[in-house]
Amino acid sequence: MVDGIGASLNGLRDASARIQDSARNIARASTAENPPVNMDKEVVDTLVSSVMYKANAKVLKAQLDNEKSLLDVLT
């Protein structure tokens, strides 16, 4: 179960990093920096990363609930 928890935590970190990258790129869109920012891509990336984050959070909660149930049975 620990491997699953670690995988979920890695998924949360990855999704969070993707959201931060997109936010940075969207903020950069109002500047004169090159290359130009593809706003459509950044918005889609943000939405997809948000779904990824929520999915990993639900999986993590389920894993922790299962672990708690197992410990309750053993005690």
PyMOL Python script that loads the backbone (N, CA, C, O; Angstrom):
from pymol import cmd

cmd.read_pdbstr("""\
ATOM      1  N   MET A   1       0.807  -1.198   0.000  1.00  0.00           N
ATOM      2  CA  MET A   1       0.000   0.000   0.000  1.00  0.00           C
ATOM      3  C   MET A   1       0.849   1.260   0.000  1.00  0.00           C
ATOM      4  O   MET A   1       0.445   2.290  -0.540  1.00  0.00           O
ATOM      5  N   VAL A   2       2.026   1.176   0.607  1.00  0.00           N
ATOM      6  CA  VAL A   2       2.889   2.345   0.682  1.00  0.00           C
ATOM      7  C   VAL A   2       3.292   2.797  -0.719  1.00  0.00           C
ATOM      8  O   VAL A   2       3.385   3.998  -0.972  1.00  0.00           O
ATOM      9  N   ASP A   3       3.531   1.853  -1.634  1.00  0.00           N
ATOM     10  CA  ASP A   3       3.879   2.222  -3.004  1.00  0.00           C
ATOM     11  C   ASP A   3       2.753   3.002  -3.659  1.00  0.00           C
ATOM     12  O   ASP A   3       3.006   3.966  -4.381  1.00  0.00           O
ATOM     13  N   GLY A   4       1.525   2.601  -3.419  1.00  0.00           N
ATOM     14  CA  GLY A   4       0.373   3.306  -3.975  1.00  0.00           C
ATOM     15  C   GLY A   4       0.246   4.708  -3.415  1.00  0.00           C
ATOM     16  O   GLY A   4      -0.089   5.647  -4.137  1.00  0.00           O
ATOM     17  N   ILE A   5       0.516   4.847  -2.125  1.00  0.00           N
ATOM     18  CA  ILE A   5       0.461   6.169  -1.503  1.00  0.00           C
ATOM     19  C   ILE A   5       1.544   7.058  -2.102  1.00  0.00           C
ATOM     20  O   ILE A   5       1.301   8.226  -2.406  1.00  0.00           O
ATOM     21  N   GLY A   6       2.733   6.505  -2.268  1.00  0.00           N
ATOM     22  CA  GLY A   6       3.825   7.267  -2.877  1.00  0.00           C
ATOM     23  C   GLY A   6       3.503   7.686  -4.295  1.00  0.00           C
ATOM     24  O   GLY A   6       3.811   8.806  -4.704  1.00  0.00           O
ATOM     25  N   ALA A   7       2.884   6.788  -5.046  1.00  0.00           N
ATOM     26  CA  ALA A   7       2.511   7.114  -6.425  1.00  0.00           C
ATOM     27  C   ALA A   7       1.474   8.231  -6.454  1.00  0.00           C
ATOM     28  O   ALA A   7       1.540   9.122  -7.301  1.00  0.00           O
ATOM     29  N   SER A   8       0.522   8.185  -5.536  1.00  0.00           N
ATOM     30  CA  SER A   8      -0.494   9.242  -5.465  1.00  0.00           C
ATOM     31  C   SER A   8       0.132  10.579  -5.086  1.00  0.00           C
ATOM     32  O   SER A   8      -0.214  11.617  -5.650  1.00  0.00           O
ATOM     33  N   LEU A   9       1.054  10.548  -4.130  1.00  0.00           N
ATOM     34  CA  LEU A   9       1.727  11.788  -3.735  1.00  0.00           C
ATOM     35  C   LEU A   9       2.551  12.357  -4.886  1.00  0.00           C
ATOM     36  O   LEU A   9       2.575  13.569  -5.098  1.00  0.00           O
ATOM     37  N   ASN A  10       3.225  11.479  -5.626  1.00  0.00           N
ATOM     38  CA  ASN A  10       3.972  11.941  -6.804  1.00  0.00           C
ATOM     39  C   ASN A  10       3.029  12.541  -7.837  1.00  0.00           C
ATOM     40  O   ASN A  10       3.353  13.551  -8.462  1.00  0.00           O
ATOM     41  N   GLY A  11       1.869  11.930  -8.019  1.00  0.00           N
ATOM     42  CA  GLY A  11       0.877  12.459  -8.947  1.00  0.00           C
ATOM     43  C   GLY A  11       0.378  13.831  -8.523  1.00  0.00           C
ATOM     44  O   GLY A  11       0.178  14.711  -9.361  1.00  0.00           O
ATOM     45  N   LEU A  12       0.177  14.013  -7.218  1.00  0.00           N
ATOM     46  CA  LEU A  12      -0.237  15.324  -6.700  1.00  0.00           C
ATOM     47  C   LEU A  12       0.837  16.376  -6.963  1.00  0.00           C
ATOM     48  O   LEU A  12       0.534  17.491  -7.388  1.00  0.00           O
ATOM     49  N   ARG A  13       2.094  16.011  -6.707  1.00  0.00           N
ATOM     50  CA  ARG A  13       3.197  16.950  -6.947  1.00  0.00           C
ATOM     51  C   ARG A  13       3.318  17.295  -8.425  1.00  0.00           C
ATOM     52  O   ARG A  13       3.525  18.455  -8.781  1.00  0.00           O
ATOM     53  N   ASP A  14       3.189  16.286  -9.286  1.00  0.00           N
ATOM     54  CA  ASP A  14       3.297  16.509 -10.726  1.00  0.00           C
ATOM     55  C   ASP A  14       2.181  17.423 -11.224  1.00  0.00           C
ATOM     56  O   ASP A  14       2.433  18.361 -11.980  1.00  0.00           O
ATOM     57  N   ALA A  15       0.963  17.153 -10.805  1.00  0.00           N
ATOM     58  CA  ALA A  15      -0.170  17.981 -11.236  1.00  0.00           C
ATOM     59  C   ALA A  15      -0.010  19.409 -10.725  1.00  0.00           C
ATOM     60  O   ALA A  15      -0.300  20.365 -11.444  1.00  0.00           O
ATOM     61  N   SER A  16       0.448  19.551  -9.493  1.00  0.00           N
ATOM     62  CA  SER A  16       0.663  20.882  -8.926  1.00  0.00           C
ATOM     63  C   SER A  16       1.732  21.643  -9.705  1.00  0.00           C
ATOM     64  O   SER A  16       1.575  22.833  -9.979  1.00  0.00           O
ATOM     65  N   ALA A  17       2.810  20.964 -10.059  1.00  0.00           N
ATOM     66  CA  ALA A  17       3.881  21.604 -10.837  1.00  0.00           C
ATOM     67  C   ALA A  17       3.376  22.027 -12.211  1.00  0.00           C
ATOM     68  O   ALA A  17       3.737  23.096 -12.703  1.00  0.00           O
ATOM     69  N   ARG A  18       2.546  21.198 -12.832  1.00  0.00           N
ATOM     70  CA  ARG A  18       1.994  21.547 -14.144  1.00  0.00           C
ATOM     71  C   ARG A  18       1.098  22.779 -14.056  1.00  0.00           C
ATOM     72  O   ARG A  18       1.135  23.647 -14.928  1.00  0.00           O
ATOM     73  N   ILE A  19       0.294  22.847 -12.999  1.00  0.00           N
ATOM     74  CA  ILE A  19      -0.572  24.016 -12.809  1.00  0.00           C
ATOM     75  C   ILE A  19       0.282  25.270 -12.613  1.00  0.00           C
ATOM     76  O   ILE A  19      -0.024  26.324 -13.171  1.00  0.00           O
ATOM     77  N   GLN A  20       1.344  25.157 -11.827  1.00  0.00           N
ATOM     78  CA  GLN A  20       2.233  26.298 -11.611  1.00  0.00           C
ATOM     79  C   GLN A  20       2.894  26.739 -12.915  1.00  0.00           C
ATOM     80  O   GLN A  20       3.001  27.936 -13.183  1.00  0.00           O
ATOM     81  N   ASP A  21       3.337  25.781 -13.726  1.00  0.00           N
ATOM     82  CA  ASP A  21       3.953  26.117 -15.013  1.00  0.00           C
ATOM     83  C   ASP A  21       2.971  26.852 -15.915  1.00  0.00           C
ATOM     84  O   ASP A  21       3.320  27.859 -16.532  1.00  0.00           O
ATOM     85  N   SER A  22       1.755  26.354 -15.989  1.00  0.00           N
ATOM     86  CA  SER A  22       0.743  27.008 -16.824  1.00  0.00           C
ATOM     87  C   SER A  22       0.429  28.403 -16.301  1.00  0.00           C
ATOM     88  O   SER A  22       0.280  29.340 -17.085  1.00  0.00           O
ATOM     89  N   ALA A  23       0.327  28.546 -14.988  1.00  0.00           N
ATOM     90  CA  ALA A  23       0.047  29.861 -14.400  1.00  0.00           C
ATOM     91  C   ALA A  23       1.169  30.843 -14.731  1.00  0.00           C
ATOM     92  O   ALA A  23       0.915  32.002 -15.057  1.00  0.00           O
ATOM     93  N   ARG A  24       2.406  30.371 -14.644  1.00  0.00           N
ATOM     94  CA  ARG A  24       3.554  31.210 -14.982  1.00  0.00           C
ATOM     95  C   ARG A  24       3.501  31.630 -16.448  1.00  0.00           C
ATOM     96  O   ARG A  24       3.748  32.790 -16.780  1.00  0.00           O
ATOM     97  N   ASN A  25       3.174  30.674 -17.324  1.00  0.00           N
ATOM     98  CA  ASN A  25       3.092  30.975 -18.753  1.00  0.00           C
ATOM     99  C   ASN A  25       1.954  31.944 -19.059  1.00  0.00           C
ATOM    100  O   ASN A  25       2.105  32.836 -19.893  1.00  0.00           O
ATOM    101  N   ILE A  26       0.819  31.772 -18.389  1.00  0.00           N
ATOM    102  CA  ILE A  26      -0.312  32.680 -18.600  1.00  0.00           C
ATOM    103  C   ILE A  26       0.060  34.087 -18.126  1.00  0.00           C
ATOM    104  O   ILE A  26      -0.264  35.069 -18.793  1.00  0.00           O
ATOM    105  N   ALA A  27       0.734  34.188 -16.989  1.00  0.00           N
ATOM    106  CA  ALA A  27       1.160  35.496 -16.488  1.00  0.00           C
ATOM    107  C   ALA A  27       2.154  36.144 -17.448  1.00  0.00           C
ATOM    108  O   ALA A  27       2.152  37.362 -17.628  1.00  0.00           O
ATOM    109  N   ARG A  28       2.999  35.324 -18.059  1.00  0.00           N
ATOM    110  CA  ARG A  28       4.001  35.824 -19.004  1.00  0.00           C
ATOM    111  C   ARG A  28       3.363  36.313 -20.300  1.00  0.00           C
ATOM    112  O   ARG A  28       3.981  37.075 -21.043  1.00  0.00           O
ATOM    113  N   ALA A  29       2.143  35.887 -20.575  1.00  0.00           N
ATOM    114  CA  ALA A  29       1.477  36.253 -21.831  1.00  0.00           C
ATOM    115  C   ALA A  29       1.270  37.755 -21.951  1.00  0.00           C
ATOM    116  O   ALA A  29       1.200  38.285 -23.060  1.00  0.00           O
ATOM    117  N   SER A  30       1.173  38.445 -20.824  1.00  0.00           N
ATOM    118  CA  SER A  30       0.944  39.889 -20.879  1.00  0.00           C
ATOM    119  C   SER A  30       2.239  40.684 -21.011  1.00  0.00           C
ATOM    120  O   SER A  30       2.212  41.914 -21.027  1.00  0.00           O
ATOM    121  N   THR A  31       3.369  39.991 -21.105  1.00  0.00           N
ATOM    122  CA  THR A  31       4.656  40.668 -21.271  1.00  0.00           C
ATOM    123  C   THR A  31       5.122  40.531 -22.712  1.00  0.00           C
ATOM    124  O   THR A  31       4.488  39.856 -23.524  1.00  0.00           O
ATOM    125  N   ALA A  32       6.225  41.171 -23.012  1.00  0.00           N
ATOM    126  CA  ALA A  32       6.758  41.138 -24.378  1.00  0.00           C
ATOM    127  C   ALA A  32       7.778  40.017 -24.565  1.00  0.00           C
ATOM    128  O   ALA A  32       8.501  39.999 -25.561  1.00  0.00           O
ATOM    129  N   GLU A  33       7.842  39.086 -23.621  1.00  0.00           N
ATOM    130  CA  GLU A  33       8.824  37.999 -23.712  1.00  0.00           C
ATOM    131  C   GLU A  33       8.514  37.070 -24.879  1.00  0.00           C
ATOM    132  O   GLU A  33       7.356  36.874 -25.246  1.00  0.00           O
ATOM    133  N   ASN A  34       9.566  36.506 -25.450  1.00  0.00           N
ATOM    134  CA  ASN A  34       9.405  35.495 -26.500  1.00  0.00           C
ATOM    135  C   ASN A  34       9.699  34.143 -25.892  1.00  0.00           C
ATOM    136  O   ASN A  34      10.449  34.096 -24.917  1.00  0.00           O
ATOM    137  N   PRO A  35       9.187  33.075 -26.372  1.00  0.00           N
ATOM    138  CA  PRO A  35       8.226  32.948 -27.463  1.00  0.00           C
ATOM    139  C   PRO A  35       6.819  33.306 -26.984  1.00  0.00           C
ATOM    140  O   PRO A  35       6.555  33.354 -25.783  1.00  0.00           O
ATOM    141  N   PRO A  36       5.929  33.554 -27.928  1.00  0.00           N
ATOM    142  CA  PRO A  36       4.554  33.883 -27.536  1.00  0.00           C
ATOM    143  C   PRO A  36       3.892  32.699 -26.818  1.00  0.00           C
ATOM    144  O   PRO A  36       4.243  31.542 -27.045  1.00  0.00           O
ATOM    145  N   VAL A  37       2.948  33.012 -25.968  1.00  0.00           N
ATOM    146  CA  VAL A  37       2.255  31.992 -25.173  1.00  0.00           C
ATOM    147  C   VAL A  37       0.986  31.561 -25.897  1.00  0.00           C
ATOM    148  O   VAL A  37       0.198  32.396 -26.341  1.00  0.00           O
ATOM    149  N   ASN A  38       0.798  30.249 -26.010  1.00  0.00           N
ATOM    150  CA  ASN A  38      -0.424  29.695 -26.586  1.00  0.00           C
ATOM    151  C   ASN A  38      -1.443  29.567 -25.448  1.00  0.00           C
ATOM    152  O   ASN A  38      -1.426  28.602 -24.684  1.00  0.00           O
ATOM    153  N   MET A  39      -2.324  30.557 -25.357  1.00  0.00           N
ATOM    154  CA  MET A  39      -3.279  30.601 -24.247  1.00  0.00           C
ATOM    155  C   MET A  39      -4.218  29.399 -24.240  1.00  0.00           C
ATOM    156  O   MET A  39      -4.549  28.879 -23.174  1.00  0.00           O
ATOM    157  N   ASP A  40      -4.649  28.952 -25.419  1.00  0.00           N
ATOM    158  CA  ASP A  40      -5.539  27.787 -25.480  1.00  0.00           C
ATOM    159  C   ASP A  40      -4.875  26.580 -24.832  1.00  0.00           C
ATOM    160  O   ASP A  40      -5.493  25.876 -24.033  1.00  0.00           O
ATOM    161  N   LYS A  41      -3.615  26.345 -25.179  1.00  0.00           N
ATOM    162  CA  LYS A  41      -2.870  25.208 -24.626  1.00  0.00           C
ATOM    163  C   LYS A  41      -2.724  25.341 -23.112  1.00  0.00           C
ATOM    164  O   LYS A  41      -2.896  24.367 -22.380  1.00  0.00           O
ATOM    165  N   GLU A  42      -2.411  26.532 -22.653  1.00  0.00           N
ATOM    166  CA  GLU A  42      -2.196  26.731 -21.215  1.00  0.00           C
ATOM    167  C   GLU A  42      -3.485  26.531 -20.418  1.00  0.00           C
ATOM    168  O   GLU A  42      -3.458  25.956 -19.330  1.00  0.00           O
ATOM    169  N   VAL A  43      -4.602  26.998 -20.949  1.00  0.00           N
ATOM    170  CA  VAL A  43      -5.883  26.809 -20.260  1.00  0.00           C
ATOM    171  C   VAL A  43      -6.241  25.325 -20.211  1.00  0.00           C
ATOM    172  O   VAL A  43      -6.672  24.820 -19.175  1.00  0.00           O
ATOM    173  N   VAL A  44      -6.061  24.631 -21.335  1.00  0.00           N
ATOM    174  CA  VAL A  44      -6.345  23.190 -21.366  1.00  0.00           C
ATOM    175  C   VAL A  44      -5.417  22.454 -20.409  1.00  0.00           C
ATOM    176  O   VAL A  44      -5.867  21.582 -19.666  1.00  0.00           O
ATOM    177  N   ASP A  45      -4.125  22.792 -20.414  1.00  0.00           N
ATOM    178  CA  ASP A  45      -3.176  22.148 -19.499  1.00  0.00           C
ATOM    179  C   ASP A  45      -3.581  22.367 -18.039  1.00  0.00           C
ATOM    180  O   ASP A  45      -3.468  21.460 -17.215  1.00  0.00           O
ATOM    181  N   THR A  46      -4.049  23.568 -17.731  1.00  0.00           N
ATOM    182  CA  THR A  46      -4.485  23.866 -16.367  1.00  0.00           C
ATOM    183  C   THR A  46      -5.690  23.014 -15.978  1.00  0.00           C
ATOM    184  O   THR A  46      -5.741  22.465 -14.878  1.00  0.00           O
ATOM    185  N   LEU A  47      -6.655  22.908 -16.884  1.00  0.00           N
ATOM    186  CA  LEU A  47      -7.853  22.104 -16.596  1.00  0.00           C
ATOM    187  C   LEU A  47      -7.507  20.625 -16.447  1.00  0.00           C
ATOM    188  O   LEU A  47      -7.992  19.962 -15.530  1.00  0.00           O
ATOM    189  N   VAL A  48      -6.674  20.109 -17.343  1.00  0.00           N
ATOM    190  CA  VAL A  48      -6.274  18.698 -17.272  1.00  0.00           C
ATOM    191  C   VAL A  48      -5.506  18.434 -15.979  1.00  0.00           C
ATOM    192  O   VAL A  48      -5.736  17.427 -15.310  1.00  0.00           O
ATOM    193  N   SER A  49      -4.603  19.330 -15.633  1.00  0.00           N
ATOM    194  CA  SER A  49      -3.821  19.158 -14.405  1.00  0.00           C
ATOM    195  C   SER A  49      -4.705  19.213 -13.167  1.00  0.00           C
ATOM    196  O   SER A  49      -4.453  18.512 -12.188  1.00  0.00           O
ATOM    197  N   SER A  50      -5.731  20.039 -13.210  1.00  0.00           N
ATOM    198  CA  SER A  50      -6.677  20.115 -12.098  1.00  0.00           C
ATOM    199  C   SER A  50      -7.411  18.788 -11.917  1.00  0.00           C
ATOM    200  O   SER A  50      -7.596  18.322 -10.793  1.00  0.00           O
ATOM    201  N   VAL A  51      -7.824  18.190 -13.020  1.00  0.00           N
ATOM    202  CA  VAL A  51      -8.488  16.878 -12.961  1.00  0.00           C
ATOM    203  C   VAL A  51      -7.511  15.826 -12.445  1.00  0.00           C
ATOM    204  O   VAL A  51      -7.883  14.974 -11.637  1.00  0.00           O
ATOM    205  N   MET A  52      -6.257  15.882 -12.912  1.00  0.00           N
ATOM    206  CA  MET A  52      -5.238  14.938 -12.436  1.00  0.00           C
ATOM    207  C   MET A  52      -5.049  15.064 -10.927  1.00  0.00           C
ATOM    208  O   MET A  52      -4.950  14.060 -10.221  1.00  0.00           O
ATOM    209  N   TYR A  53      -5.001  16.293 -10.441  1.00  0.00           N
ATOM    210  CA  TYR A  53      -4.804  16.531  -9.016  1.00  0.00           C
ATOM    211  C   TYR A  53      -5.956  15.936  -8.208  1.00  0.00           C
ATOM    212  O   TYR A  53      -5.741  15.229  -7.223  1.00  0.00           O
ATOM    213  N   LYS A  54      -7.176  16.233  -8.641  1.00  0.00           N
ATOM    214  CA  LYS A  54      -8.354  15.720  -7.935  1.00  0.00           C
ATOM    215  C   LYS A  54      -8.397  14.195  -7.952  1.00  0.00           C
ATOM    216  O   LYS A  54      -8.745  13.573  -6.948  1.00  0.00           O
ATOM    217  N   ALA A  55      -8.048  13.592  -9.080  1.00  0.00           N
ATOM    218  CA  ALA A  55      -8.059  12.130  -9.184  1.00  0.00           C
ATOM    219  C   ALA A  55      -7.034  11.517  -8.239  1.00  0.00           C
ATOM    220  O   ALA A  55      -7.335  10.546  -7.545  1.00  0.00           O
ATOM    221  N   ASN A  56      -5.830  12.073  -8.208  1.00  0.00           N
ATOM    222  CA  ASN A  56      -4.803  11.554  -7.308  1.00  0.00           C
ATOM    223  C   ASN A  56      -5.194  11.748  -5.849  1.00  0.00           C
ATOM    224  O   ASN A  56      -4.896  10.896  -5.012  1.00  0.00           O
ATOM    225  N   ALA A  57      -5.853  12.851  -5.536  1.00  0.00           N
ATOM    226  CA  ALA A  57      -6.305  13.081  -4.160  1.00  0.00           C
ATOM    227  C   ALA A  57      -7.346  12.038  -3.754  1.00  0.00           C
ATOM    228  O   ALA A  57      -7.326  11.543  -2.627  1.00  0.00           O
ATOM    229  N   LYS A  58      -8.253  11.706  -4.670  1.00  0.00           N
ATOM    230  CA  LYS A  58      -9.273  10.692  -4.370  1.00  0.00           C
ATOM    231  C   LYS A  58      -8.645   9.312  -4.191  1.00  0.00           C
ATOM    232  O   LYS A  58      -9.035   8.558  -3.301  1.00  0.00           O
ATOM    233  N   VAL A  59      -7.678   8.988  -5.034  1.00  0.00           N
ATOM    234  CA  VAL A  59      -6.994   7.696  -4.910  1.00  0.00           C
ATOM    235  C   VAL A  59      -6.246   7.636  -3.582  1.00  0.00           C
ATOM    236  O   VAL A  59      -6.291   6.618  -2.890  1.00  0.00           O
ATOM    237  N   LEU A  60      -5.564   8.710  -3.226  1.00  0.00           N
ATOM    238  CA  LEU A  60      -4.838   8.753  -1.959  1.00  0.00           C
ATOM    239  C   LEU A  60      -5.795   8.567  -0.781  1.00  0.00           C
ATOM    240  O   LEU A  60      -5.503   7.804   0.140  1.00  0.00           O
ATOM    241  N   LYS A  61      -6.926   9.255  -0.808  1.00  0.00           N
ATOM    242  CA  LYS A  61      -7.912   9.109   0.268  1.00  0.00           C
ATOM    243  C   LYS A  61      -8.410   7.672   0.359  1.00  0.00           C
ATOM    244  O   LYS A  61      -8.535   7.130   1.457  1.00  0.00           O
ATOM    245  N   ALA A  62      -8.693   7.052  -0.778  1.00  0.00           N
ATOM    246  CA  ALA A  62      -9.164   5.661  -0.778  1.00  0.00           C
ATOM    247  C   ALA A  62      -8.099   4.734  -0.200  1.00  0.00           C
ATOM    248  O   ALA A  62      -8.415   3.823   0.565  1.00  0.00           O
ATOM    249  N   GLN A  63      -6.845   4.964  -0.564  1.00  0.00           N
ATOM    250  CA  GLN A  63      -5.766   4.125  -0.043  1.00  0.00           C
ATOM    251  C   GLN A  63      -5.632   4.281   1.468  1.00  0.00           C
ATOM    252  O   GLN A  63      -5.468   3.297   2.189  1.00  0.00           O
ATOM    253  N   LEU A  64      -5.703   5.518   1.942  1.00  0.00           N
ATOM    254  CA  LEU A  64      -5.597   5.748   3.384  1.00  0.00           C
ATOM    255  C   LEU A  64      -6.790   5.161   4.129  1.00  0.00           C
ATOM    256  O   LEU A  64      -6.632   4.617   5.222  1.00  0.00           O
ATOM    257  N   ASP A  65      -7.984   5.268   3.546  1.00  0.00           N
ATOM    258  CA  ASP A  65      -9.173   4.663   4.157  1.00  0.00           C
ATOM    259  C   ASP A  65      -9.034   3.146   4.233  1.00  0.00           C
ATOM    260  O   ASP A  65      -9.372   2.540   5.250  1.00  0.00           O
ATOM    261  N   ASN A  66      -8.537   2.536   3.164  1.00  0.00           N
ATOM    262  CA  ASN A  66      -8.332   1.082   3.158  1.00  0.00           C
ATOM    263  C   ASN A  66      -7.302   0.670   4.197  1.00  0.00           C
ATOM    264  O   ASN A  66      -7.475  -0.329   4.895  1.00  0.00           O
ATOM    265  N   GLU A  67      -6.238   1.439   4.294  1.00  0.00           N
ATOM    266  CA  GLU A  67      -5.204   1.136   5.275  1.00  0.00           C
ATOM    267  C   GLU A  67      -5.767   1.242   6.695  1.00  0.00           C
ATOM    268  O   GLU A  67      -5.472   0.404   7.547  1.00  0.00           O
ATOM    269  N   LYS A  68      -6.573   2.268   6.945  1.00  0.00           N
ATOM    270  CA  LYS A  68      -7.198   2.426   8.259  1.00  0.00           C
ATOM    271  C   LYS A  68      -8.124   1.247   8.553  1.00  0.00           C
ATOM    272  O   LYS A  68      -8.125   0.723   9.667  1.00  0.00           O
ATOM    273  N   SER A  69      -8.906   0.829   7.566  1.00  0.00           N
ATOM    274  CA  SER A  69      -9.811  -0.312   7.756  1.00  0.00           C
ATOM    275  C   SER A  69      -9.029  -1.575   8.076  1.00  0.00           C
ATOM    276  O   SER A  69      -9.428  -2.362   8.935  1.00  0.00           O
ATOM    277  N   LEU A  70      -7.924  -1.765   7.388  1.00  0.00           N
ATOM    278  CA  LEU A  70      -7.086  -2.936   7.641  1.00  0.00           C
ATOM    279  C   LEU A  70      -6.532  -2.899   9.059  1.00  0.00           C
ATOM    280  O   LEU A  70      -6.529  -3.913   9.757  1.00  0.00           O
ATOM    281  N   LEU A  71      -6.070  -1.741   9.478  1.00  0.00           N
ATOM    282  CA  LEU A  71      -5.548  -1.623  10.841  1.00  0.00           C
ATOM    283  C   LEU A  71      -6.650  -1.841  11.875  1.00  0.00           C
ATOM    284  O   LEU A  71      -6.402  -2.431  12.926  1.00  0.00           O
ATOM    285  N   ASP A  72      -7.860  -1.372  11.587  1.00  0.00           N
ATOM    286  CA  ASP A  72      -8.987  -1.592  12.502  1.00  0.00           C
ATOM    287  C   ASP A  72      -9.291  -3.081  12.642  1.00  0.00           C
ATOM    288  O   ASP A  72      -9.611  -3.550  13.735  1.00  0.00           O
ATOM    289  N   VAL A  73      -9.194  -3.823  11.545  1.00  0.00           N
ATOM    290  CA  VAL A  73      -9.457  -5.265  11.579  1.00  0.00           C
ATOM    291  C   VAL A  73      -8.382  -5.977  12.390  1.00  0.00           C
ATOM    292  O   VAL A  73      -8.675  -6.922  13.123  1.00  0.00           O
ATOM    293  N   LEU A  74      -7.152  -5.528  12.259  1.00  0.00           N
ATOM    294  CA  LEU A  74      -6.042  -6.192  12.934  1.00  0.00           C
ATOM    295  C   LEU A  74      -5.979  -5.882  14.427  1.00  0.00           C
ATOM    296  O   LEU A  74      -5.320  -6.600  15.180  1.00  0.00           O
ATOM    297  N   THR A  75      -6.651  -4.828  14.859  1.00  0.00           N
ATOM    298  CA  THR A  75      -6.563  -4.478  16.289  1.00  0.00           C
ATOM    299  C   THR A  75      -7.749  -4.967  17.078  1.00  0.00           C
ATOM    300  O   THR A  75      -7.817  -4.750  18.287  1.00  0.00           O
TER     301      THR A  75
END
""", "prot")
cmd.dss("prot")
cmd.show_as("cartoon", "prot")
cmd.util.cbc("prot")
cmd.orient("prot")
